[in-house]
Amino acid sequence: MKLRILLIEDNALNVELATDLLVVRGFQVAHAVTAEEGLRLAAQTLPDLILMDLSLPGMDGLVATKALKANPATSRIPVIALTAHAMRGDQEIAFEAGCDGYLAKPIDVRSFALKVFEFIAAANPSRNEQQT
Ligand code: MN
């Protein structure tokens, strides 16, 4: 079964790059342009991991992450912040909002998919046992 990623990102180039890098590694990727649409898709599809751009039109990624973590249906889904603001202060703000990890843009094409997989593995230490 493919691991399912929900990418909430409004920049078309980042969407294309992230999707390509993940799909070629066997992930299934769904995409939302706005936080509102992302919240709806997250609750509907319960993905294995959410990649959350913090800078979105309308509701921003921090508010959306808080909403995901406040909802019992989605609170266990790991949320990885995706932002160009790769400064220490922004990382702390992301973690305070409930993000489980952080990937800085620009996307590192060599390590991106592996890091996504590692975040999923870290969030599901007994995943393999549960599946057998
Ligand atoms: Mn953005």
Boltz pocket constraint, residues with backbone or C-beta under 6 A from the ligand:
constraints:
  - pocket:
      binder: B
      contacts: [[A, 9], [A, 10], [A, 11], [A, 53], [A, 54], [A, 55], [A, 56], [A, 57]]
      max_distance: 6.0
